Amino acid sequence: MPPGNPFRIFSPLNFYEFASSRFGVFPEIKAFSFRAFFKLRELVRHHRFHILHDNQCLGYGQVLWKTLGIPVVATIHHPLSIDRATWFENPSTLKQKVKRVLYYPLLMQGWVSRRMDRIVTVSRDSAREIASAFGVAPEKIRVVYNGLDSEEFAPLPGWTKKPNNLIFVGNSEDRKKGLLYLLQSLVYLPQEITLTVVDGGAPQRAFGPLLTEKYGIAHRVRFTGKIMPGDLIRHYNSAEVAVVPSLYEGFGFPAAEAMACELPVVACTAGALPEVVGDDGAGILVPPRNAKALAEAIWRLLKDPDLRRRMGRAARERVLKLFTWEKAARQMVEVYQEAIDAHG
């Protein structure tokens, strides 16, 4: 309930959020876009804005932002149709399917995205998916790769590797992260190979632990839960191989972070991962949903220390060349200037 005056729940936007959430709809996107418009309308009376930038809200109210006479740019990391499609791969009841269809506002986001002055996304693959799923004209889409702090994510001098240890970083409850196939791959690998799962996602994590029990590998898998950034960097530096078995990534921060720490990567040929890992010796790419292929690539690296070192060095060089925040910032400024110039 709203603090102070509980009757404010009956104001149009508050009541819409309350009522629609009872039916499993995700109302925050639409409500926020209108609230933002009302606030922006106040602000433009006293402040001058050269550009408005939305980060994947894409609510109906965002189209009203354009009435303020300011160009609007939106970032779309990837279309939510991918999340919905991956979710539907898992067994579910009819009620769950209906709730999931209501949860993802695909029609609204597609309609709004086509009306933005420019769309920014984080990979060429995401650009293709946005054009296909939302019908955005390709000439309006600009690719700006994500950056990371390569001074923080870096090799730690003198840090000791844990032999035969793999690392997975991601939300284990998110099926498109592919943890299922990584855990299956451990069955094909020698018993001494262990896995550290760094999971900062859902507070209640059941999917991963249940699978480790099912496959008889619970003693080989450690779930850290949510950890601080410094601890994450130490985990990267302790592992010998990073595995990113995702079924889709709009970019793939875990791959880039591991690469910045001079860690060789085994990843899937899914989404933007081939763009991040590349074909210049930073890692090994395998088909998605293929536990045996993952196991073979992991074993190839674990049994060859020289290959791991070469790939690790190539991985960091690739990050320093392509995925810095400085480069991302320069490219974003170019997109802003382009949108401003086109707006007149």
BELVENTA-V596178 format. One record per residue. N is the residue number from 1. RES is the residue in three letters. PHI is phi in radians with two decimals (* if undefined). OMEGA is omega in whole degrees, 0 to 359 (999 if undefined). BURIAL is + if it has 24 or more other ideal C-beta (glycine too) atoms within 12 Angstrom, else -. Layout:
n:N res:RES phi:PHI omega:OMEGA burial:BURIAL
n:N res:RES phi:PHI omega:OMEGA burial:BURIAL
This chain:
n:1 res:MET phi:* omega:178 burial:-
n:2 res:PRO phi:-1.10 omega:179 burial:-
n:3 res:PRO phi:-1.19 omega:178 burial:-
n:4 res:GLY phi:1.47 omega:182 burial:-
n:5 res:ASN phi:-2.04 omega:183 burial:-
n:6 res:PRO phi:-1.11 omega:181 burial:-
n:7 res:PHE phi:-1.27 omega:177 burial:-
n:8 res:ARG phi:-1.14 omega:177 burial:-
n:9 res:ILE phi:-1.11 omega:181 burial:-
n:10 res:PHE phi:-1.57 omega:172 burial:-
n:11 res:SER phi:-1.16 omega:191 burial:-
n:12 res:PRO phi:-0.91 omega:183 burial:-
n:13 res:LEU phi:-1.23 omega:178 burial:+
n:14 res:ASN phi:-1.09 omega:181 burial:-
n:15 res:PHE phi:-1.19 omega:177 burial:-
n:16 res:TYR phi:-1.05 omega:180 burial:+
n:17 res:GLU phi:-1.07 omega:181 burial:+
n:18 res:PHE phi:-1.09 omega:186 burial:-
n:19 res:ALA phi:-1.19 omega:184 burial:-
n:20 res:SER phi:-1.22 omega:179 burial:-
n:21 res:SER phi:-1.16 omega:178 burial:-
n:22 res:ARG phi:-1.16 omega:182 burial:-
n:23 res:PHE phi:-1.82 omega:177 burial:-
n:24 res:GLY phi:1.44 omega:177 burial:-
n:25 res:VAL phi:-1.39 omega:177 burial:+
n:26 res:PHE phi:-1.72 omega:191 burial:+
n:27 res:PRO phi:-1.52 omega:189 burial:+
n:28 res:GLU phi:-1.07 omega:183 burial:-
n:29 res:ILE phi:-1.05 omega:182 burial:+
n:30 res:LYS phi:-1.13 omega:182 burial:+
n:31 res:ALA phi:-1.12 omega:180 burial:+
n:32 res:PHE phi:-1.08 omega:183 burial:+
n:33 res:SER phi:-1.08 omega:177 burial:+
n:34 res:PHE phi:-1.32 omega:178 burial:+
n:35 res:ARG phi:-1.06 omega:179 burial:+
n:36 res:ALA phi:-1.09 omega:179 burial:+
n:37 res:PHE phi:-1.09 omega:181 burial:+
n:38 res:PHE phi:-1.09 omega:179 burial:-
n:39 res:LYS phi:-1.21 omega:179 burial:-
n:40 res:LEU phi:-1.09 omega:179 burial:+
n:41 res:ARG phi:-1.05 omega:175 burial:-
n:42 res:GLU phi:-1.23 omega:187 burial:-
n:43 res:LEU phi:-1.16 omega:184 burial:-
n:44 res:VAL phi:-1.18 omega:176 burial:-
n:45 res:ARG phi:-1.22 omega:186 burial:-
n:46 res:HIS phi:-2.14 omega:183 burial:-
n:47 res:HIS phi:-2.32 omega:178 burial:-
n:48 res:ARG phi:-1.82 omega:177 burial:-
n:49 res:PHE phi:-1.98 omega:178 burial:-
n:50 res:HIS phi:-1.49 omega:183 burial:-
n:51 res:ILE phi:-2.75 omega:173 burial:+
n:52 res:LEU phi:-2.00 omega:184 burial:+
n:53 res:HIS phi:-2.21 omega:178 burial:+
n:54 res:ASP phi:-1.77 omega:177 burial:+
n:55 res:ASN phi:-1.89 omega:174 burial:-
n:56 res:GLN phi:0.92 omega:168 burial:+
n:57 res:CYS phi:-1.50 omega:174 burial:+
n:58 res:LEU phi:1.02 omega:174 burial:+
n:59 res:GLY phi:-1.54 omega:184 burial:+
n:60 res:TYR phi:-0.97 omega:182 burial:+
n:61 res:GLY phi:-1.08 omega:181 burial:+
n:62 res:GLN phi:-1.16 omega:177 burial:+
n:63 res:VAL phi:-1.12 omega:177 burial:+
n:64 res:LEU phi:-1.17 omega:178 burial:+
n:65 res:TRP phi:-0.99 omega:183 burial:+
n:66 res:LYS phi:-1.16 omega:177 burial:+
n:67 res:THR phi:-1.24 omega:180 burial:-
n:68 res:LEU phi:-1.43 omega:178 burial:+
n:69 res:GLY phi:1.35 omega:181 burial:-
n:70 res:ILE phi:-2.15 omega:177 burial:+
n:71 res:PRO phi:-1.10 omega:183 burial:+
n:72 res:VAL phi:-2.10 omega:177 burial:+
n:73 res:VAL phi:-1.97 omega:178 burial:+
n:74 res:ALA phi:-2.23 omega:172 burial:+
n:75 res:THR phi:-1.65 omega:173 burial:+
n:76 res:ILE phi:-2.15 omega:181 burial:+
n:77 res:HIS phi:-1.23 omega:168 burial:+
n:78 res:HIS phi:-2.93 omega:180 burial:+
n:79 res:PRO phi:-1.21 omega:183 burial:+
n:80 res:LEU phi:-1.17 omega:176 burial:+
n:81 res:SER phi:-1.05 omega:179 burial:+
n:82 res:ILE phi:-1.21 omega:178 burial:+
n:83 res:ASP phi:-1.08 omega:181 burial:+
n:84 res:ARG phi:-1.13 omega:181 burial:+
n:85 res:ALA phi:-1.09 omega:179 burial:-
n:86 res:THR phi:-1.16 omega:179 burial:+
n:87 res:TRP phi:-1.07 omega:183 burial:+
n:88 res:PHE phi:-1.23 omega:176 burial:-
n:89 res:GLU phi:-1.23 omega:183 burial:-
n:90 res:ASN phi:-1.67 omega:179 burial:-
n:91 res:PRO phi:-1.03 omega:180 burial:-
n:92 res:SER phi:-2.75 omega:178 burial:-
n:93 res:THR phi:-1.42 omega:177 burial:-
n:94 res:LEU phi:-1.06 omega:180 burial:-
n:95 res:LYS phi:-1.08 omega:179 burial:-
n:96 res:GLN phi:-1.12 omega:179 burial:-
n:97 res:LYS phi:-1.11 omega:180 burial:-
n:98 res:VAL phi:-1.10 omega:179 burial:-
n:99 res:LYS phi:-1.09 omega:181 burial:-
n:100 res:ARG phi:-1.22 omega:177 burial:+
n:101 res:VAL phi:-1.11 omega:180 burial:+
n:102 res:LEU phi:-1.19 omega:187 burial:-
n:103 res:TYR phi:-1.20 omega:185 burial:+
n:104 res:TYR phi:-1.61 omega:184 burial:+
n:105 res:PRO phi:-1.49 omega:188 burial:+
n:106 res:LEU phi:-1.20 omega:181 burial:+
n:107 res:LEU phi:-1.08 omega:180 burial:-
n:108 res:MET phi:-1.10 omega:183 burial:+
n:109 res:GLN phi:-1.16 omega:176 burial:+
n:110 res:GLY phi:-1.15 omega:181 burial:+
n:111 res:TRP phi:-1.09 omega:182 burial:-
n:112 res:VAL phi:-1.24 omega:184 burial:+
n:113 res:SER phi:-1.07 omega:179 burial:+
n:114 res:ARG phi:-1.20 omega:183 burial:+
n:115 res:ARG phi:-1.83 omega:176 burial:+
n:116 res:MET phi:-1.39 omega:180 burial:+
n:117 res:ASP phi:-1.24 omega:175 burial:+
n:118 res:ARG phi:-2.56 omega:172 burial:+
n:119 res:ILE phi:-1.98 omega:175 burial:+
n:120 res:VAL phi:-1.86 omega:174 burial:+
n:121 res:THR phi:-2.40 omega:196 burial:+
n:122 res:VAL phi:-1.85 omega:177 burial:+
n:123 res:SER phi:-2.87 omega:176 burial:+
n:124 res:ARG phi:-1.15 omega:179 burial:+
n:125 res:ASP phi:-1.11 omega:177 burial:+
n:126 res:SER phi:-1.06 omega:179 burial:+
n:127 res:ALA phi:-1.04 omega:179 burial:+
n:128 res:ARG phi:-1.12 omega:181 burial:-
n:129 res:GLU phi:-1.15 omega:180 burial:+
n:130 res:ILE phi:-1.13 omega:178 burial:+
n:131 res:ALA phi:-1.07 omega:182 burial:+
n:132 res:SER phi:-1.29 omega:187 burial:-
n:133 res:ALA phi:-1.37 omega:187 burial:+
n:134 res:PHE phi:-1.86 omega:179 burial:+
n:135 res:GLY phi:1.23 omega:178 burial:-
n:136 res:VAL phi:-1.33 omega:179 burial:+
n:137 res:ALA phi:-1.09 omega:182 burial:-
n:138 res:PRO phi:-0.95 omega:182 burial:-
n:139 res:GLU phi:-1.22 omega:176 burial:-
n:140 res:LYS phi:-1.63 omega:185 burial:+
n:141 res:ILE phi:-1.73 omega:176 burial:+
n:142 res:ARG phi:-2.14 omega:180 burial:+
n:143 res:VAL phi:-1.70 omega:173 burial:+
n:144 res:VAL phi:-2.23 omega:180 burial:+
n:145 res:TYR phi:-1.07 omega:172 burial:+
n:146 res:ASN phi:-1.09 omega:174 burial:+
n:147 res:GLY phi:-2.03 omega:172 burial:+
n:148 res:LEU phi:-2.53 omega:181 burial:+
n:149 res:ASP phi:-1.46 omega:184 burial:-
n:150 res:SER phi:-1.31 omega:173 burial:+
n:151 res:GLU phi:-1.45 omega:176 burial:-
n:152 res:GLU phi:-1.36 omega:178 burial:-
n:153 res:PHE phi:-1.48 omega:187 burial:+
n:154 res:ALA phi:-2.73 omega:176 burial:+
n:155 res:PRO phi:-1.10 omega:177 burial:+
n:156 res:LEU phi:-1.64 omega:183 burial:-
n:157 res:PRO phi:-1.01 omega:176 burial:-
n:158 res:GLY phi:1.34 omega:182 burial:-
n:159 res:TRP phi:-1.29 omega:184 burial:-
n:160 res:THR phi:-1.57 omega:176 burial:-
n:161 res:LYS phi:-1.32 omega:172 burial:+
n:162 res:LYS phi:-1.55 omega:185 burial:-
n:163 res:PRO phi:-1.01 omega:174 burial:-
n:164 res:ASN phi:1.09 omega:181 burial:+
n:165 res:ASN phi:-1.78 omega:176 burial:+
n:166 res:LEU phi:-1.84 omega:175 burial:+
n:167 res:ILE phi:-2.29 omega:173 burial:+
n:168 res:PHE phi:-2.18 omega:179 burial:+
n:169 res:VAL phi:-2.15 omega:180 burial:+
n:170 res:GLY phi:2.80 omega:179 burial:+
n:171 res:ASN phi:-1.35 omega:185 burial:+
n:172 res:SER phi:-1.18 omega:179 burial:+
n:173 res:GLU phi:-1.48 omega:179 burial:+
n:174 res:ASP phi:-1.49 omega:187 burial:+
n:175 res:ARG phi:-1.07 omega:183 burial:+
n:176 res:LYS phi:-1.31 omega:176 burial:+
n:177 res:LYS phi:-1.34 omega:170 burial:+
n:178 res:GLY phi:1.32 omega:180 burial:+
n:179 res:LEU phi:-1.03 omega:178 burial:+
n:180 res:LEU phi:-0.88 omega:185 burial:+
n:181 res:TYR phi:-1.31 omega:175 burial:+
n:182 res:LEU phi:-1.17 omega:179 burial:+
n:183 res:LEU phi:-1.13 omega:176 burial:+
n:184 res:GLN phi:-1.10 omega:182 burial:+
n:185 res:SER phi:-1.15 omega:179 burial:+
n:186 res:LEU phi:-1.08 omega:179 burial:+
n:187 res:VAL phi:-1.09 omega:181 burial:+
n:188 res:TYR phi:-1.51 omega:186 burial:-
n:189 res:LEU phi:-1.84 omega:180 burial:+
n:190 res:PRO phi:-0.99 omega:185 burial:-
n:191 res:GLN phi:-1.05 omega:184 burial:-
n:192 res:GLU phi:-1.31 omega:179 burial:-
n:193 res:ILE phi:-1.44 omega:183 burial:+
n:194 res:THR phi:-2.07 omega:184 burial:+
n:195 res:LEU phi:-2.33 omega:171 burial:+
n:196 res:THR phi:-1.84 omega:179 burial:+
n:197 res:VAL phi:-1.85 omega:178 burial:+
n:198 res:VAL phi:-1.74 omega:190 burial:+
n:199 res:ASP phi:-2.20 omega:177 burial:+
n:200 res:GLY phi:-1.84 omega:185 burial:+
n:201 res:GLY phi:-1.54 omega:186 burial:+
n:202 res:ALA phi:-1.07 omega:180 burial:-
n:203 res:PRO phi:-1.15 omega:177 burial:-
n:204 res:GLN phi:-1.82 omega:184 burial:-
n:205 res:ARG phi:-1.94 omega:180 burial:+
n:206 res:ALA phi:-2.03 omega:188 burial:-
n:207 res:PHE phi:-1.02 omega:183 burial:+
n:208 res:GLY phi:-1.09 omega:179 burial:+
n:209 res:PRO phi:-1.00 omega:178 burial:-
n:210 res:LEU phi:-1.11 omega:180 burial:-
n:211 res:LEU phi:-1.18 omega:179 burial:+
n:212 res:THR phi:-1.12 omega:176 burial:+
n:213 res:GLU phi:-1.20 omega:181 burial:-
n:214 res:LYS phi:-1.05 omega:184 burial:-
n:215 res:TYR phi:-1.61 omega:178 burial:+
n:216 res:GLY phi:1.20 omega:184 burial:-
n:217 res:ILE phi:-2.15 omega:184 burial:+
n:218 res:ALA phi:-1.01 omega:181 burial:-
n:219 res:HIS phi:-1.28 omega:182 burial:-
n:220 res:ARG phi:-1.88 omega:185 burial:+
n:221 res:VAL phi:-2.16 omega:178 burial:+
n:222 res:ARG phi:-2.02 omega:176 burial:+
n:223 res:PHE phi:-1.76 omega:184 burial:+
n:224 res:THR phi:-1.44 omega:192 burial:+
n:225 res:GLY phi:1.28 omega:182 burial:-
n:226 res:LYS phi:-1.28 omega:182 burial:-
n:227 res:ILE phi:-2.31 omega:179 burial:-
n:228 res:MET phi:-1.36 omega:181 burial:-
n:229 res:PRO phi:-0.96 omega:179 burial:-
n:230 res:GLY phi:-1.08 omega:178 burial:-
n:231 res:ASP phi:-1.18 omega:178 burial:-
n:232 res:LEU phi:-1.08 omega:180 burial:+
n:233 res:ILE phi:-1.09 omega:178 burial:+
n:234 res:ARG phi:-1.16 omega:177 burial:+
n:235 res:HIS phi:-1.14 omega:177 burial:+
n:236 res:TYR phi:-1.03 omega:183 burial:+
n:237 res:ASN phi:-1.28 omega:179 burial:+
n:238 res:SER phi:-1.48 omega:184 burial:+
n:239 res:ALA phi:-1.44 omega:176 burial:+
n:240 res:GLU phi:-1.75 omega:179 burial:+
n:241 res:VAL phi:-2.54 omega:171 burial:+
n:242 res:ALA phi:-1.72 omega:180 burial:+
n:243 res:VAL phi:-2.11 omega:179 burial:+
n:244 res:VAL phi:-2.17 omega:187 burial:+
n:245 res:PRO phi:-1.56 omega:188 burial:+
n:246 res:SER phi:-1.05 omega:173 burial:+
n:247 res:LEU phi:-1.44 omega:172 burial:+
n:248 res:TYR phi:-2.80 omega:170 burial:+
n:249 res:GLU phi:-2.45 omega:173 burial:+
n:250 res:GLY phi:-1.20 omega:173 burial:+
n:251 res:PHE phi:-2.42 omega:179 burial:+
n:252 res:GLY phi:2.00 omega:180 burial:+
n:253 res:PHE phi:-1.00 omega:180 burial:+
n:254 res:PRO phi:-1.00 omega:177 burial:+
n:255 res:ALA phi:-1.13 omega:182 burial:+
n:256 res:ALA phi:-1.15 omega:179 burial:+
n:257 res:GLU phi:-1.11 omega:179 burial:+
n:258 res:ALA phi:-1.08 omega:180 burial:+
n:259 res:MET phi:-1.07 omega:179 burial:+
n:260 res:ALA phi:-1.11 omega:177 burial:+
n:261 res:CYS phi:-1.54 omega:180 burial:+
n:262 res:GLU phi:1.05 omega:179 burial:+
n:263 res:LEU phi:-1.87 omega:176 burial:+
n:264 res:PRO phi:-1.15 omega:187 burial:+
n:265 res:VAL phi:-2.10 omega:165 burial:+
n:266 res:VAL phi:-1.87 omega:184 burial:+
n:267 res:ALA phi:-2.39 omega:181 burial:+
n:268 res:CYS phi:-1.69 omega:176 burial:+
n:269 res:THR phi:-1.42 omega:186 burial:+
n:270 res:ALA phi:-2.25 omega:178 burial:+
n:271 res:GLY phi:1.05 omega:184 burial:+
n:272 res:ALA phi:-1.57 omega:183 burial:+
n:273 res:LEU phi:-1.01 omega:175 burial:+
n:274 res:PRO phi:-1.07 omega:177 burial:+
n:275 res:GLU phi:-1.25 omega:181 burial:+
n:276 res:VAL phi:-1.32 omega:183 burial:+
n:277 res:VAL phi:-1.28 omega:177 burial:+
n:278 res:GLY phi:1.29 omega:181 burial:+
n:279 res:ASP phi:-2.15 omega:183 burial:-
n:280 res:ASP phi:-1.96 omega:171 burial:-
n:281 res:GLY phi:1.62 omega:180 burial:-
n:282 res:ALA phi:-1.53 omega:182 burial:+
n:283 res:GLY phi:-3.10 omega:180 burial:+
n:284 res:ILE phi:-2.11 omega:178 burial:+
n:285 res:LEU phi:-1.83 omega:180 burial:+
n:286 res:VAL phi:-2.30 omega:179 burial:+
n:287 res:PRO phi:-1.13 omega:177 burial:-
n:288 res:PRO phi:-1.21 omega:178 burial:+
n:289 res:ARG phi:1.07 omega:184 burial:+
n:290 res:ASN phi:-2.30 omega:184 burial:+
n:291 res:ALA phi:-1.13 omega:180 burial:+
n:292 res:LYS phi:-1.15 omega:178 burial:-
n:293 res:ALA phi:-1.12 omega:175 burial:+
n:294 res:LEU phi:-1.04 omega:182 burial:+
n:295 res:ALA phi:-1.06 omega:181 burial:+
n:296 res:GLU phi:-1.12 omega:180 burial:-
n:297 res:ALA phi:-1.19 omega:179 burial:+
n:298 res:ILE phi:-1.08 omega:182 burial:+
n:299 res:TRP phi:-1.14 omega:178 burial:+
n:300 res:ARG phi:-1.02 omega:180 burial:-
n:301 res:LEU phi:-1.31 omega:184 burial:+
n:302 res:LEU phi:-1.13 omega:182 burial:+
n:303 res:LYS phi:-1.56 omega:183 burial:-
n:304 res:ASP phi:-2.34 omega:182 burial:-
n:305 res:PRO phi:-1.01 omega:180 burial:-
n:306 res:ASP phi:-1.11 omega:178 burial:-
n:307 res:LEU phi:-1.11 omega:178 burial:+
n:308 res:ARG phi:-1.06 omega:180 burial:+
n:309 res:ARG phi:-1.12 omega:180 burial:-
n:310 res:ARG phi:-1.09 omega:180 burial:-
n:311 res:MET phi:-1.14 omega:179 burial:+
n:312 res:GLY phi:-1.06 omega:179 burial:+
n:313 res:ARG phi:-1.13 omega:179 burial:+
n:314 res:ALA phi:-1.12 omega:180 burial:+
n:315 res:ALA phi:-1.12 omega:180 burial:+
n:316 res:ARG phi:-1.14 omega:178 burial:+
n:317 res:GLU phi:-1.02 omega:180 burial:-
n:318 res:ARG phi:-1.17 omega:178 burial:+
n:319 res:VAL phi:-1.10 omega:181 burial:+
n:320 res:LEU phi:-1.10 omega:181 burial:+
n:321 res:LYS phi:-1.42 omega:192 burial:-
n:322 res:LEU phi:-2.04 omega:195 burial:+
n:323 res:PHE phi:-2.17 omega:175 burial:+
n:324 res:THR phi:-1.83 omega:178 burial:+
n:325 res:TRP phi:-1.17 omega:178 burial:+
n:326 res:GLU phi:-1.07 omega:180 burial:-
n:327 res:LYS phi:-1.16 omega:179 burial:-
n:328 res:ALA phi:-1.07 omega:181 burial:+
n:329 res:ALA phi:-1.12 omega:179 burial:-
n:330 res:ARG phi:-1.06 omega:180 burial:-
n:331 res:GLN phi:-1.17 omega:179 burial:+
n:332 res:MET phi:-1.17 omega:177 burial:+
n:333 res:VAL phi:-1.06 omega:178 burial:-
n:334 res:GLU phi:-1.09 omega:178 burial:-
n:335 res:VAL phi:-1.13 omega:178 burial:+
n:336 res:TYR phi:-1.01 omega:183 burial:+
n:337 res:GLN phi:-1.11 omega:178 burial:-
n:338 res:GLU phi:-1.08 omega:180 burial:-
n:339 res:ALA phi:-1.15 omega:179 burial:+
n:340 res:ILE phi:-1.14 omega:180 burial:-
n:341 res:ASP phi:-1.10 omega:181 burial:-
n:342 res:ALA phi:-1.19 omega:182 burial:-
n:343 res:HIS phi:-1.29 omega:178 burial:-
n:344 res:GLY phi:1.45 omega:999 burial:-
